[in-house]
Amino acid sequence: MKDKLKKLFIVFAILSIPAGFLAGDNHGVFWWHHMPLMDAIVGGVGAVFLLLIIKFVASFTSKKEDFYD
């Protein structure tokens, strides 16, 4: 089941690339709203950045393995 969900996610991720070019963007307010897929790129980079911050904070806030012994 997990393998099927992973494959389905990859298929939808790949299909979202041409969908970004086909979608109309006439309502752009800022300059990056007129670039195709820019919101997806910023979202992906932001997600990776948040994961790195979480790993950094967890490195010094997590308890040792024998904390409760």
PDB file of N, H, CA, C and O in Angstrom:
ATOM      1  N   MET A   1       0.826  -1.203   0.000  1.00  0.00           N
ATOM      2  CA  MET A   1       0.000   0.000   0.000  1.00  0.00           C
ATOM      3  C   MET A   1       0.863   1.258   0.000  1.00  0.00           C
ATOM      4  O   MET A   1       0.579   2.223  -0.708  1.00  0.00           O
ATOM      5  N   LYS A   2       1.928   1.227   0.811  1.00  0.00           N
ATOM      6  H   LYS A   2       2.158   0.442   1.387  1.00  0.00           H
ATOM      7  CA  LYS A   2       2.801   2.386   0.904  1.00  0.00           C
ATOM      8  C   LYS A   2       3.504   2.656  -0.427  1.00  0.00           C
ATOM      9  O   LYS A   2       3.704   3.808  -0.814  1.00  0.00           O
ATOM     10  N   ASP A   3       3.873   1.582  -1.116  1.00  0.00           N
ATOM     11  H   ASP A   3       3.711   0.647  -0.802  1.00  0.00           H
ATOM     12  CA  ASP A   3       4.545   1.710  -2.405  1.00  0.00           C
ATOM     13  C   ASP A   3       3.606   2.302  -3.455  1.00  0.00           C
ATOM     14  O   ASP A   3       4.029   3.105  -4.286  1.00  0.00           O
ATOM     15  N   LYS A   4       2.332   1.905  -3.417  1.00  0.00           N
ATOM     16  H   LYS A   4       1.988   1.253  -2.741  1.00  0.00           H
ATOM     17  CA  LYS A   4       1.352   2.447  -4.360  1.00  0.00           C
ATOM     18  C   LYS A   4       1.122   3.939  -4.125  1.00  0.00           C
ATOM     19  O   LYS A   4       1.002   4.711  -5.076  1.00  0.00           O
ATOM     20  N   LEU A   5       1.061   4.342  -2.852  1.00  0.00           N
ATOM     21  H   LEU A   5       1.159   3.715  -2.079  1.00  0.00           H
ATOM     22  CA  LEU A   5       0.871   5.761  -2.545  1.00  0.00           C
ATOM     23  C   LEU A   5       2.071   6.593  -2.984  1.00  0.00           C
ATOM     24  O   LEU A   5       1.919   7.719  -3.457  1.00  0.00           O
ATOM     25  N   LYS A   6       3.256   6.028  -2.824  1.00  0.00           N
ATOM     26  H   LYS A   6       3.379   5.113  -2.440  1.00  0.00           H
ATOM     27  CA  LYS A   6       4.467   6.733  -3.253  1.00  0.00           C
ATOM     28  C   LYS A   6       4.472   6.928  -4.763  1.00  0.00           C
ATOM     29  O   LYS A   6       4.804   8.005  -5.258  1.00  0.00           O
ATOM     30  N   LYS A   7       4.096   5.865  -5.499  1.00  0.00           N
ATOM     31  H   LYS A   7       3.826   4.990  -5.097  1.00  0.00           H
ATOM     32  CA  LYS A   7       4.037   5.972  -6.958  1.00  0.00           C
ATOM     33  C   LYS A   7       2.963   6.959  -7.406  1.00  0.00           C
ATOM     34  O   LYS A   7       3.169   7.723  -8.348  1.00  0.00           O
ATOM     35  N   LEU A   8       1.814   6.940  -6.725  1.00  0.00           N
ATOM     36  H   LEU A   8       1.647   6.319  -5.960  1.00  0.00           H
ATOM     37  CA  LEU A   8       0.743   7.874  -7.046  1.00  0.00           C
ATOM     38  C   LEU A   8       1.171   9.322  -6.792  1.00  0.00           C
ATOM     39  O   LEU A   8       0.850  10.213  -7.578  1.00  0.00           O
ATOM     40  N   PHE A   9       1.891   9.550  -5.702  1.00  0.00           N
ATOM     41  H   PHE A   9       2.152   8.825  -5.064  1.00  0.00           H
ATOM     42  CA  PHE A   9       2.396  10.886  -5.400  1.00  0.00           C
ATOM     43  C   PHE A   9       3.364  11.357  -6.474  1.00  0.00           C
ATOM     44  O   PHE A   9       3.306  12.511  -6.900  1.00  0.00           O
ATOM     45  N   ILE A  10       4.250  10.476  -6.913  1.00  0.00           N
ATOM     46  H   ILE A  10       4.297   9.539  -6.568  1.00  0.00           H
ATOM     47  CA  ILE A  10       5.219  10.841  -7.951  1.00  0.00           C
ATOM     48  C   ILE A  10       4.503  11.171  -9.256  1.00  0.00           C
ATOM     49  O   ILE A  10       4.872  12.126  -9.940  1.00  0.00           O
ATOM     50  N   VAL A  11       3.482  10.389  -9.607  1.00  0.00           N
ATOM     51  H   VAL A  11       3.183   9.613  -9.051  1.00  0.00           H
ATOM     52  CA  VAL A  11       2.728  10.658 -10.831  1.00  0.00           C
ATOM     53  C   VAL A  11       2.057  12.022 -10.758  1.00  0.00           C
ATOM     54  O   VAL A  11       2.116  12.791 -11.718  1.00  0.00           O
ATOM     55  N   PHE A  12       1.416  12.336  -9.625  1.00  0.00           N
ATOM     56  H   PHE A  12       1.368  11.712  -8.845  1.00  0.00           H
ATOM     57  CA  PHE A  12       0.765  13.636  -9.488  1.00  0.00           C
ATOM     58  C   PHE A  12       1.781  14.779  -9.471  1.00  0.00           C
ATOM     59  O   PHE A  12       1.505  15.859  -9.993  1.00  0.00           O
ATOM     60  N   ALA A  13       2.936  14.552  -8.883  1.00  0.00           N
ATOM     61  H   ALA A  13       3.160  13.675  -8.459  1.00  0.00           H
ATOM     62  CA  ALA A  13       3.973  15.582  -8.874  1.00  0.00           C
ATOM     63  C   ALA A  13       4.463  15.859 -10.294  1.00  0.00           C
ATOM     64  O   ALA A  13       4.685  17.012 -10.663  1.00  0.00           O
ATOM     65  N   ILE A  14       4.630  14.812 -11.080  1.00  0.00           N
ATOM     66  H   ILE A  14       4.449  13.875 -10.781  1.00  0.00           H
ATOM     67  CA  ILE A  14       5.077  14.989 -12.465  1.00  0.00           C
ATOM     68  C   ILE A  14       3.988  15.652 -13.305  1.00  0.00           C
ATOM     69  O   ILE A  14       4.285  16.503 -14.144  1.00  0.00           O
ATOM     70  N   LEU A  15       2.734  15.269 -13.086  1.00  0.00           N
ATOM     71  H   LEU A  15       2.493  14.578 -12.405  1.00  0.00           H
ATOM     72  CA  LEU A  15       1.638  15.873 -13.851  1.00  0.00           C
ATOM     73  C   LEU A  15       1.382  17.330 -13.467  1.00  0.00           C
ATOM     74  O   LEU A  15       0.796  18.080 -14.248  1.00  0.00           O
ATOM     75  N   SER A  16       1.811  17.731 -12.288  1.00  0.00           N
ATOM     76  H   SER A  16       2.287  17.121 -11.654  1.00  0.00           H
ATOM     77  CA  SER A  16       1.601  19.121 -11.884  1.00  0.00           C
ATOM     78  C   SER A  16       2.508  20.095 -12.636  1.00  0.00           C
ATOM     79  O   SER A  16       2.217  21.289 -12.696  1.00  0.00           O
ATOM     80  N   ILE A  17       3.604  19.594 -13.209  1.00  0.00           N
ATOM     81  H   ILE A  17       3.840  18.624 -13.160  1.00  0.00           H
ATOM     82  CA  ILE A  17       4.518  20.476 -13.941  1.00  0.00           C
ATOM     83  C   ILE A  17       3.858  21.041 -15.195  1.00  0.00           C
ATOM     84  O   ILE A  17       3.851  22.260 -15.370  1.00  0.00           O
ATOM     85  N   PRO A  18       3.297  20.198 -16.083  1.00  0.00           N
ATOM     86  CA  PRO A  18       2.619  20.807 -17.240  1.00  0.00           C
ATOM     87  C   PRO A  18       1.359  21.567 -16.838  1.00  0.00           C
ATOM     88  O   PRO A  18       0.967  22.513 -17.521  1.00  0.00           O
ATOM     89  N   ALA A  19       0.731  21.173 -15.755  1.00  0.00           N
ATOM     90  H   ALA A  19       1.049  20.405 -15.200  1.00  0.00           H
ATOM     91  CA  ALA A  19      -0.460  21.903 -15.303  1.00  0.00           C
ATOM     92  C   ALA A  19      -0.102  23.326 -14.896  1.00  0.00           C
ATOM     93  O   ALA A  19      -0.914  24.238 -15.052  1.00  0.00           O
ATOM     94  N   GLY A  20       1.098  23.522 -14.381  1.00  0.00           N
ATOM     95  H   GLY A  20       1.758  22.782 -14.255  1.00  0.00           H
ATOM     96  CA  GLY A  20       1.542  24.872 -14.027  1.00  0.00           C
ATOM     97  C   GLY A  20       1.691  25.764 -15.246  1.00  0.00           C
ATOM     98  O   GLY A  20       1.462  26.971 -15.161  1.00  0.00           O
ATOM     99  N   PHE A  21       2.072  25.187 -16.380  1.00  0.00           N
ATOM    100  H   PHE A  21       2.257  24.207 -16.449  1.00  0.00           H
ATOM    101  CA  PHE A  21       2.191  25.973 -17.604  1.00  0.00           C
ATOM    102  C   PHE A  21       0.844  26.217 -18.271  1.00  0.00           C
ATOM    103  O   PHE A  21       0.658  27.231 -18.943  1.00  0.00           O
ATOM    104  N   LEU A  22      -0.092  25.296 -18.088  1.00  0.00           N
ATOM    105  H   LEU A  22       0.060  24.472 -17.542  1.00  0.00           H
ATOM    106  CA  LEU A  22      -1.391  25.419 -18.742  1.00  0.00           C
ATOM    107  C   LEU A  22      -2.369  26.318 -17.982  1.00  0.00           C
ATOM    108  O   LEU A  22      -3.309  26.850 -18.572  1.00  0.00           O
ATOM    109  N   ALA A  23      -2.153  26.484 -16.699  1.00  0.00           N
ATOM    110  H   ALA A  23      -1.389  26.052 -16.220  1.00  0.00           H
ATOM    111  CA  ALA A  23      -3.065  27.292 -15.891  1.00  0.00           C
ATOM    112  C   ALA A  23      -2.881  28.775 -16.219  1.00  0.00           C
ATOM    113  O   ALA A  23      -1.760  29.238 -16.428  1.00  0.00           O
ATOM    114  N   GLY A  24      -3.964  29.493 -16.262  1.00  0.00           N
ATOM    115  H   GLY A  24      -4.875  29.116 -16.093  1.00  0.00           H
ATOM    116  CA  GLY A  24      -3.884  30.925 -16.532  1.00  0.00           C
ATOM    117  C   GLY A  24      -3.416  31.685 -15.300  1.00  0.00           C
ATOM    118  O   GLY A  24      -3.776  31.341 -14.174  1.00  0.00           O
ATOM    119  N   ASP A  25      -2.622  32.706 -15.515  1.00  0.00           N
ATOM    120  H   ASP A  25      -2.329  32.985 -16.430  1.00  0.00           H
ATOM    121  CA  ASP A  25      -2.119  33.498 -14.385  1.00  0.00           C
ATOM    122  C   ASP A  25      -2.310  34.991 -14.662  1.00  0.00           C
ATOM    123  O   ASP A  25      -1.368  35.776 -14.550  1.00  0.00           O
ATOM    124  N   ASN A  26      -3.511  35.368 -15.017  1.00  0.00           N
ATOM    125  H   ASN A  26      -4.276  34.731 -15.108  1.00  0.00           H
ATOM    126  CA  ASN A  26      -3.790  36.762 -15.340  1.00  0.00           C
ATOM    127  C   ASN A  26      -3.960  37.636 -14.104  1.00  0.00           C
ATOM    128  O   ASN A  26      -4.046  38.858 -14.221  1.00  0.00           O
ATOM    129  N   HIS A  27      -4.009  37.040 -12.945  1.00  0.00           N
ATOM    130  H   HIS A  27      -3.939  36.047 -12.849  1.00  0.00           H
ATOM    131  CA  HIS A  27      -4.275  37.795 -11.726  1.00  0.00           C
ATOM    132  C   HIS A  27      -3.022  38.070 -10.910  1.00  0.00           C
ATOM    133  O   HIS A  27      -3.130  38.422  -9.735  1.00  0.00           O
ATOM    134  N   GLY A  28      -1.849  37.923 -11.487  1.00  0.00           N
ATOM    135  H   GLY A  28      -1.761  37.637 -12.442  1.00  0.00           H
ATOM    136  CA  GLY A  28      -0.604  38.102 -10.746  1.00  0.00           C
ATOM    137  C   GLY A  28      -0.429  39.522 -10.249  1.00  0.00           C
ATOM    138  O   GLY A  28      -0.606  40.486 -10.994  1.00  0.00           O
ATOM    139  N   VAL A  29      -0.079  39.636  -8.983  1.00  0.00           N
ATOM    140  H   VAL A  29       0.066  38.853  -8.378  1.00  0.00           H
ATOM    141  CA  VAL A  29       0.144  40.941  -8.377  1.00  0.00           C
ATOM    142  C   VAL A  29       1.630  41.258  -8.336  1.00  0.00           C
ATOM    143  O   VAL A  29       2.041  42.375  -8.650  1.00  0.00           O
ATOM    144  N   PHE A  30       2.432  40.279  -7.952  1.00  0.00           N
ATOM    145  H   PHE A  30       2.098  39.371  -7.698  1.00  0.00           H
ATOM    146  CA  PHE A  30       3.866  40.474  -7.856  1.00  0.00           C
ATOM    147  C   PHE A  30       4.558  39.875  -9.069  1.00  0.00           C
ATOM    148  O   PHE A  30       3.933  39.109  -9.803  1.00  0.00           O
ATOM    149  N   TRP A  31       5.810  40.193  -9.303  1.00  0.00           N
ATOM    150  H   TRP A  31       6.317  40.815  -8.707  1.00  0.00           H
ATOM    151  CA  TRP A  31       6.508  39.760 -10.514  1.00  0.00           C
ATOM    152  C   TRP A  31       6.659  38.250 -10.584  1.00  0.00           C
ATOM    153  O   TRP A  31       6.647  37.682 -11.675  1.00  0.00           O
ATOM    154  N   TRP A  32       6.804  37.580  -9.426  1.00  0.00           N
ATOM    155  H   TRP A  32       6.815  38.042  -8.539  1.00  0.00           H
ATOM    156  CA  TRP A  32       6.995  36.134  -9.454  1.00  0.00           C
ATOM    157  C   TRP A  32       5.702  35.374  -9.722  1.00  0.00           C
ATOM    158  O   TRP A  32       5.743  34.183 -10.032  1.00  0.00           O
ATOM    159  N   HIS A  33       4.569  36.034  -9.610  1.00  0.00           N
ATOM    160  H   HIS A  33       4.535  37.001  -9.359  1.00  0.00           H
ATOM    161  CA  HIS A  33       3.310  35.368  -9.937  1.00  0.00           C
ATOM    162  C   HIS A  33       3.137  35.187 -11.447  1.00  0.00           C
ATOM    163  O   HIS A  33       2.295  34.400 -11.877  1.00  0.00           O
ATOM    164  N   HIS A  34       3.901  35.885 -12.233  1.00  0.00           N
ATOM    165  H   HIS A  34       4.586  36.525 -11.884  1.00  0.00           H
ATOM    166  CA  HIS A  34       3.823  35.758 -13.688  1.00  0.00           C
ATOM    167  C   HIS A  34       4.769  34.686 -14.234  1.00  0.00           C
ATOM    168  O   HIS A  34       4.761  34.411 -15.434  1.00  0.00           O
ATOM    169  N   MET A  35       5.582  34.082 -13.367  1.00  0.00           N
ATOM    170  H   MET A  35       5.589  34.305 -12.392  1.00  0.00           H
ATOM    171  CA  MET A  35       6.506  33.025 -13.786  1.00  0.00           C
ATOM    172  C   MET A  35       5.847  31.674 -13.534  1.00  0.00           C
ATOM    173  O   MET A  35       5.356  31.437 -12.430  1.00  0.00           O
ATOM    174  N   PRO A  36       5.820  30.781 -14.523  1.00  0.00           N
ATOM    175  CA  PRO A  36       5.204  29.466 -14.319  1.00  0.00           C
ATOM    176  C   PRO A  36       5.953  28.660 -13.269  1.00  0.00           C
ATOM    177  O   PRO A  36       7.184  28.656 -13.244  1.00  0.00           O
ATOM    178  N   LEU A  37       5.227  27.992 -12.421  1.00  0.00           N
ATOM    179  H   LEU A  37       4.227  27.996 -12.442  1.00  0.00           H
ATOM    180  CA  LEU A  37       5.748  27.094 -11.395  1.00  0.00           C
ATOM    181  C   LEU A  37       6.546  27.785 -10.296  1.00  0.00           C
ATOM    182  O   LEU A  37       7.138  27.098  -9.464  1.00  0.00           O
ATOM    183  N   MET A  38       6.586  29.105 -10.257  1.00  0.00           N
ATOM    184  H   MET A  38       6.105  29.663 -10.933  1.00  0.00           H
ATOM    185  CA  MET A  38       7.399  29.775  -9.246  1.00  0.00           C
ATOM    186  C   MET A  38       6.856  29.532  -7.842  1.00  0.00           C
ATOM    187  O   MET A  38       7.639  29.388  -6.903  1.00  0.00           O
ATOM    188  N   ASP A  39       5.543  29.483  -7.676  1.00  0.00           N
ATOM    189  H   ASP A  39       4.907  29.600  -8.439  1.00  0.00           H
ATOM    190  CA  ASP A  39       4.974  29.214  -6.360  1.00  0.00           C
ATOM    191  C   ASP A  39       5.334  27.807  -5.893  1.00  0.00           C
ATOM    192  O   ASP A  39       5.595  27.603  -4.708  1.00  0.00           O
ATOM    193  N   ALA A  40       5.352  26.838  -6.799  1.00  0.00           N
ATOM    194  H   ALA A  40       5.140  27.004  -7.762  1.00  0.00           H
ATOM    195  CA  ALA A  40       5.728  25.475  -6.442  1.00  0.00           C
ATOM    196  C   ALA A  40       7.203  25.392  -6.059  1.00  0.00           C
ATOM    197  O   ALA A  40       7.565  24.672  -5.129  1.00  0.00           O
ATOM    198  N   ILE A  41       8.041  26.118  -6.764  1.00  0.00           N
ATOM    199  H   ILE A  41       7.747  26.703  -7.519  1.00  0.00           H
ATOM    200  CA  ILE A  41       9.472  26.119  -6.459  1.00  0.00           C
ATOM    201  C   ILE A  41       9.719  26.745  -5.094  1.00  0.00           C
ATOM    202  O   ILE A  41      10.470  26.201  -4.286  1.00  0.00           O
ATOM    203  N   VAL A  42       9.092  27.882  -4.836  1.00  0.00           N
ATOM    204  H   VAL A  42       8.482  28.324  -5.493  1.00  0.00           H
ATOM    205  CA  VAL A  42       9.258  28.551  -3.546  1.00  0.00           C
ATOM    206  C   VAL A  42       8.718  27.669  -2.418  1.00  0.00           C
ATOM    207  O   VAL A  42       9.311  27.611  -1.341  1.00  0.00           O
ATOM    208  N   GLY A  43       7.602  26.988  -2.659  1.00  0.00           N
ATOM    209  H   GLY A  43       7.120  27.035  -3.534  1.00  0.00           H
ATOM    210  CA  GLY A  43       7.048  26.096  -1.653  1.00  0.00           C
ATOM    211  C   GLY A  43       7.960  24.922  -1.363  1.00  0.00           C
ATOM    212  O   GLY A  43       8.132  24.543  -0.204  1.00  0.00           O
ATOM    213  N   GLY A  44       8.545  24.345  -2.394  1.00  0.00           N
ATOM    214  H   GLY A  44       8.406  24.653  -3.335  1.00  0.00           H
ATOM    215  CA  GLY A  44       9.466  23.225  -2.196  1.00  0.00           C
ATOM    216  C   GLY A  44      10.723  23.629  -1.461  1.00  0.00           C
ATOM    217  O   GLY A  44      11.177  22.924  -0.560  1.00  0.00           O
ATOM    218  N   VAL A  45      11.290  24.768  -1.843  1.00  0.00           N
ATOM    219  H   VAL A  45      10.921  25.341  -2.575  1.00  0.00           H
ATOM    220  CA  VAL A  45      12.490  25.259  -1.159  1.00  0.00           C
ATOM    221  C   VAL A  45      12.161  25.609   0.295  1.00  0.00           C
ATOM    222  O   VAL A  45      12.958  25.346   1.196  1.00  0.00           O
ATOM    223  N   GLY A  46      11.004  26.195   0.515  1.00  0.00           N
ATOM    224  H   GLY A  46      10.357  26.409  -0.217  1.00  0.00           H
ATOM    225  CA  GLY A  46      10.595  26.525   1.879  1.00  0.00           C
ATOM    226  C   GLY A  46      10.394  25.291   2.736  1.00  0.00           C
ATOM    227  O   GLY A  46      10.737  25.297   3.918  1.00  0.00           O
ATOM    228  N   ALA A  47       9.841  24.230   2.159  1.00  0.00           N
ATOM    229  H   ALA A  47       9.562  24.225   1.199  1.00  0.00           H
ATOM    230  CA  ALA A  47       9.649  22.985   2.909  1.00  0.00           C
ATOM    231  C   ALA A  47      10.989  22.366   3.291  1.00  0.00           C
ATOM    232  O   ALA A  47      11.158  21.902   4.419  1.00  0.00           O
ATOM    233  N   VAL A  48      11.938  22.355   2.364  1.00  0.00           N
ATOM    234  H   VAL A  48      11.801  22.731   1.448  1.00  0.00           H
ATOM    235  CA  VAL A  48      13.267  21.815   2.667  1.00  0.00           C
ATOM    236  C   VAL A  48      13.940  22.670   3.738  1.00  0.00           C
ATOM    237  O   VAL A  48      14.583  22.133   4.640  1.00  0.00           O
ATOM    238  N   PHE A  49      13.803  23.974   3.650  1.00  0.00           N
ATOM    239  H   PHE A  49      13.281  24.410   2.916  1.00  0.00           H
ATOM    240  CA  PHE A  49      14.386  24.873   4.641  1.00  0.00           C
ATOM    241  C   PHE A  49      13.801  24.612   6.030  1.00  0.00           C
ATOM    242  O   PHE A  49      14.537  24.583   7.017  1.00  0.00           O
ATOM    243  N   LEU A  50      12.481  24.420   6.111  1.00  0.00           N
ATOM    244  H   LEU A  50      11.883  24.443   5.309  1.00  0.00           H
ATOM    245  CA  LEU A  50      11.848  24.122   7.399  1.00  0.00           C
ATOM    246  C   LEU A  50      12.324  22.784   7.957  1.00  0.00           C
ATOM    247  O   LEU A  50      12.529  22.661   9.164  1.00  0.00           O
ATOM    248  N   LEU A  51      12.501  21.795   7.110  1.00  0.00           N
ATOM    249  H   LEU A  51      12.335  21.895   6.129  1.00  0.00           H
ATOM    250  CA  LEU A  51      13.013  20.507   7.570  1.00  0.00           C
ATOM    251  C   LEU A  51      14.426  20.627   8.123  1.00  0.00           C
ATOM    252  O   LEU A  51      14.760  19.993   9.123  1.00  0.00           O
ATOM    253  N   LEU A  52      15.248  21.432   7.478  1.00  0.00           N
ATOM    254  H   LEU A  52      14.976  21.947   6.665  1.00  0.00           H
ATOM    255  CA  LEU A  52      16.614  21.633   7.972  1.00  0.00           C
ATOM    256  C   LEU A  52      16.608  22.348   9.318  1.00  0.00           C
ATOM    257  O   LEU A  52      17.400  22.014  10.200  1.00  0.00           O
ATOM    258  N   ILE A  53      15.730  23.319   9.484  1.00  0.00           N
ATOM    259  H   ILE A  53      15.087  23.590   8.768  1.00  0.00           H
ATOM    260  CA  ILE A  53      15.625  24.016  10.766  1.00  0.00           C
ATOM    261  C   ILE A  53      15.172  23.055  11.860  1.00  0.00           C
ATOM    262  O   ILE A  53      15.697  23.093  12.973  1.00  0.00           O
ATOM    263  N   ILE A  54      14.207  22.200  11.557  1.00  0.00           N
ATOM    264  H   ILE A  54      13.780  22.169  10.653  1.00  0.00           H
ATOM    265  CA  ILE A  54      13.717  21.228  12.539  1.00  0.00           C
ATOM    266  C   ILE A  54      14.827  20.263  12.936  1.00  0.00           C
ATOM    267  O   ILE A  54      14.969  19.951  14.118  1.00  0.00           O
ATOM    268  N   LYS A  55      15.614  19.787  11.982  1.00  0.00           N
ATOM    269  H   LYS A  55      15.498  20.041  11.021  1.00  0.00           H
ATOM    270  CA  LYS A  55      16.714  18.884  12.300  1.00  0.00           C
ATOM    271  C   LYS A  55      17.755  19.586  13.169  1.00  0.00           C
ATOM    272  O   LYS A  55      18.307  18.978  14.087  1.00  0.00           O
ATOM    273  N   PHE A  56      18.023  20.845  12.891  1.00  0.00           N
ATOM    274  H   PHE A  56      17.574  21.339  12.146  1.00  0.00           H
ATOM    275  CA  PHE A  56      19.001  21.596  13.677  1.00  0.00           C
ATOM    276  C   PHE A  56      18.516  21.784  15.108  1.00  0.00           C
ATOM    277  O   PHE A  56      19.276  21.573  16.053  1.00  0.00           O
ATOM    278  N   VAL A  57      17.260  22.179  15.275  1.00  0.00           N
ATOM    279  H   VAL A  57      16.643  22.351  14.507  1.00  0.00           H
ATOM    280  CA  VAL A  57      16.720  22.397  16.617  1.00  0.00           C
ATOM    281  C   VAL A  57      16.624  21.074  17.371  1.00  0.00           C
ATOM    282  O   VAL A  57      16.910  21.025  18.567  1.00  0.00           O
ATOM    283  N   ALA A  58      16.231  20.011  16.694  1.00  0.00           N
ATOM    284  H   ALA A  58      15.999  20.051  15.722  1.00  0.00           H
ATOM    285  CA  ALA A  58      16.112  18.705  17.352  1.00  0.00           C
ATOM    286  C   ALA A  58      17.465  18.159  17.772  1.00  0.00           C
ATOM    287  O   ALA A  58      17.533  17.338  18.687  1.00  0.00           O
ATOM    288  N   SER A  59      18.537  18.587  17.133  1.00  0.00           N
ATOM    289  H   SER A  59      18.481  19.254  16.389  1.00  0.00           H
ATOM    290  CA  SER A  59      19.857  18.062  17.472  1.00  0.00           C
ATOM    291  C   SER A  59      20.282  18.468  18.877  1.00  0.00           C
ATOM    292  O   SER A  59      21.017  17.721  19.521  1.00  0.00           O
ATOM    293  N   PHE A  60      19.851  19.617  19.374  1.00  0.00           N
ATOM    294  H   PHE A  60      19.253  20.224  18.851  1.00  0.00           H
ATOM    295  CA  PHE A  60      20.252  19.995  20.729  1.00  0.00           C
ATOM    296  C   PHE A  60      19.092  20.039  21.722  1.00  0.00           C
ATOM    297  O   PHE A  60      19.319  20.314  22.900  1.00  0.00           O
ATOM    298  N   THR A  61      17.871  19.780  21.293  1.00  0.00           N
ATOM    299  H   THR A  61      17.686  19.556  20.336  1.00  0.00           H
ATOM    300  CA  THR A  61      16.756  19.745  22.241  1.00  0.00           C
ATOM    301  C   THR A  61      16.279  18.332  22.552  1.00  0.00           C
ATOM    302  O   THR A  61      15.507  18.144  23.492  1.00  0.00           O
ATOM    303  N   SER A  62      16.717  17.335  21.791  1.00  0.00           N
ATOM    304  H   SER A  62      17.345  17.487  21.027  1.00  0.00           H
ATOM    305  CA  SER A  62      16.260  15.969  22.035  1.00  0.00           C
ATOM    306  C   SER A  62      16.983  15.390  23.252  1.00  0.00           C
ATOM    307  O   SER A  62      18.125  15.747  23.542  1.00  0.00           O
ATOM    308  N   LYS A  63      16.298  14.494  23.951  1.00  0.00           N
ATOM    309  H   LYS A  63      15.370  14.203  23.715  1.00  0.00           H
ATOM    310  CA  LYS A  63      16.850  13.859  25.141  1.00  0.00           C
ATOM    311  C   LYS A  63      17.743  12.693  24.745  1.00  0.00           C
ATOM    312  O   LYS A  63      17.587  12.100  23.677  1.00  0.00           O
ATOM    313  N   LYS A  64      18.675  12.380  25.625  1.00  0.00           N
ATOM    314  H   LYS A  64      18.802  12.861  26.492  1.00  0.00           H
ATOM    315  CA  LYS A  64      19.545  11.232  25.379  1.00  0.00           C
ATOM    316  C   LYS A  64      18.752   9.944  25.476  1.00  0.00           C
ATOM    317  O   LYS A  64      17.658   9.910  26.038  1.00  0.00           O
ATOM    318  N   GLU A  65      19.321   8.882  24.918  1.00  0.00           N
ATOM    319  H   GLU A  65      20.210   8.910  24.461  1.00  0.00           H
ATOM    320  CA  GLU A  65      18.625   7.600  24.874  1.00  0.00           C
ATOM    321  C   GLU A  65      18.387   7.041  26.279  1.00  0.00           C
ATOM    322  O   GLU A  65      17.357   6.409  26.513  1.00  0.00           O
ATOM    323  N   ASP A  66      19.301   7.255  27.208  1.00  0.00           N
ATOM    324  H   ASP A  66      20.138   7.769  27.018  1.00  0.00           H
ATOM    325  CA  ASP A  66      19.176   6.717  28.561  1.00  0.00           C
ATOM    326  C   ASP A  66      18.677   7.776  29.552  1.00  0.00           C
ATOM    327  O   ASP A  66      19.030   7.729  30.731  1.00  0.00           O
ATOM    328  N   PHE A  67      17.876   8.712  29.095  1.00  0.00           N
ATOM    329  H   PHE A  67      17.589   8.750  28.138  1.00  0.00           H
ATOM    330  CA  PHE A  67      17.398   9.817  29.930  1.00  0.00           C
ATOM    331  C   PHE A  67      16.546   9.322  31.098  1.00  0.00           C
ATOM    332  O   PHE A  67      16.672   9.837  32.210  1.00  0.00           O
ATOM    333  N   TYR A  68      15.693   8.346  30.869  1.00  0.00           N
ATOM    334  H   TYR A  68      15.591   7.928  29.967  1.00  0.00           H
ATOM    335  CA  TYR A  68      14.760   7.892  31.896  1.00  0.00           C
ATOM    336  C   TYR A  68      15.330   6.744  32.737  1.00  0.00           C
ATOM    337  O   TYR A  68      14.635   6.266  33.634  1.00  0.00           O
ATOM    338  N   ASP A  69      16.529   6.291  32.498  1.00  0.00           N
ATOM    339  H   ASP A  69      17.094   6.679  31.769  1.00  0.00           H
ATOM    340  CA  ASP A  69      17.117   5.184  33.273  1.00  0.00           C
ATOM    341  C   ASP A  69      17.677   5.653  34.581  1.00  0.00           C
ATOM    342  O   ASP A  69      18.205   4.850  35.350  1.00  0.00           O
TER     343      ASP A  69
END
